[in-house]
């Protein structure tokens, strides 16, 4: 966005950083019940699965280092990129929080 400056993590500083249930990832946590085998890690190239991620009006590089919930190679949720499908069939509601 013209006229704004962004400070965010470098992708390489988050490479391989993964958090499981009850753990924090770069200061982010998920509160609530996790889907079986899910993990919290950077969105990265998963941004291409987020439909209209441009509508959230955040730079691509910022979104790529934002937290996302994954189950293997399946992207479950990436709230900063506007990807939050109906999770009701998967698990009880949960939310991302910064701690």
C-alpha positions as CSV (number, residue, x, y, z in Angstrom):
1,X,0.0,0.0,0.0
2,X,1.6,3.3,-1.1
3,X,2.7,5.6,1.7
4,X,2.8,2.8,4.3
5,X,5.7,0.9,5.8
6,X,5.3,-2.7,6.9
7,X,7.5,-4.5,9.4
8,X,7.1,-8.3,9.4
9,X,9.0,-11.5,9.8
10,X,11.2,-12.9,7.0
11,X,9.9,-16.1,5.7
12,X,13.3,-17.8,6.3
13,X,13.0,-17.1,10.0
14,X,9.8,-19.2,10.2
15,X,10.9,-22.0,7.9
16,X,10.2,-25.3,9.6
17,X,8.7,-23.6,12.7
18,X,5.6,-25.7,13.6
19,X,3.4,-25.7,16.7
20,X,1.1,-28.5,17.8
21,X,-2.0,-28.3,19.9
22,X,-1.5,-26.2,23.0
23,X,1.8,-24.7,21.7
24,X,2.4,-21.1,20.5
25,X,3.7,-20.4,17.1
26,X,5.5,-17.1,16.8
27,X,3.4,-15.8,19.6
28,X,0.1,-17.0,18.1
29,X,-2.1,-19.7,19.6
30,X,-5.3,-21.4,18.7
31,X,-7.9,-21.5,21.5
32,X,-10.4,-24.3,21.3
33,X,-10.3,-27.9,20.0
34,X,-7.9,-28.6,17.1
35,X,-8.7,-30.9,14.2
36,X,-6.9,-34.3,14.5
37,X,-3.3,-34.0,13.4
38,X,-3.4,-30.2,12.7
39,X,-0.5,-27.9,13.2
40,X,0.0,-24.1,13.2
41,X,2.7,-22.8,10.7
42,X,3.2,-20.0,8.2
43,X,0.7,-19.7,5.4
44,X,3.5,-19.5,2.8
45,X,2.6,-20.8,-0.7
46,X,-0.8,-21.8,0.7
47,X,-1.8,-18.2,-0.1
48,X,-2.8,-19.5,-3.6
49,X,-5.5,-21.6,-1.9
50,X,-7.1,-18.6,-0.2
51,X,-9.3,-17.4,-3.0
52,X,-9.6,-13.6,-3.0
53,X,-6.8,-12.9,-0.5
54,X,-6.3,-9.5,-2.1
55,X,-9.6,-8.4,-0.6
56,X,-8.0,-8.2,2.9
57,X,-5.8,-5.4,1.7
58,X,-2.5,-6.7,3.2
59,X,0.7,-7.2,1.2
60,X,1.3,-10.7,-0.1
61,X,4.6,-11.0,1.8
62,X,2.9,-10.2,5.1
63,X,0.2,-12.8,4.5
64,X,2.8,-15.4,3.6
65,X,4.3,-15.2,7.1
66,X,1.0,-15.0,8.9
67,X,-0.3,-18.0,11.0
68,X,-2.3,-20.7,9.3
69,X,-3.8,-24.0,10.5
70,X,-2.8,-27.0,8.4
71,X,-3.6,-30.7,8.5
72,X,-0.8,-32.3,6.5
73,X,-0.9,-30.5,3.1
74,X,-4.5,-29.4,3.5
75,X,-5.0,-25.7,4.5
76,X,-7.7,-25.5,7.1
77,X,-7.7,-21.8,8.0
78,X,-5.7,-18.7,7.3
79,X,-7.8,-15.9,8.9
80,X,-5.4,-13.0,8.0
81,X,-5.8,-14.0,4.3
82,X,-9.6,-14.2,4.6
83,X,-9.6,-18.0,4.4
84,X,-11.9,-19.3,7.1
85,X,-14.2,-22.1,5.6
86,X,-17.0,-23.6,7.5
87,X,-15.2,-25.8,10.0
88,X,-18.4,-27.2,11.7
89,X,-18.0,-30.7,10.2
90,X,-14.3,-30.9,11.3
91,X,-14.3,-29.8,14.9
92,X,-15.7,-27.5,17.6
93,X,-15.1,-23.8,17.0
94,X,-11.7,-22.3,17.6
95,X,-10.1,-19.0,17.3
96,X,-6.6,-17.5,16.7
97,X,-5.2,-15.3,19.5
98,X,-2.0,-13.4,20.0
99,X,-0.2,-14.0,23.3
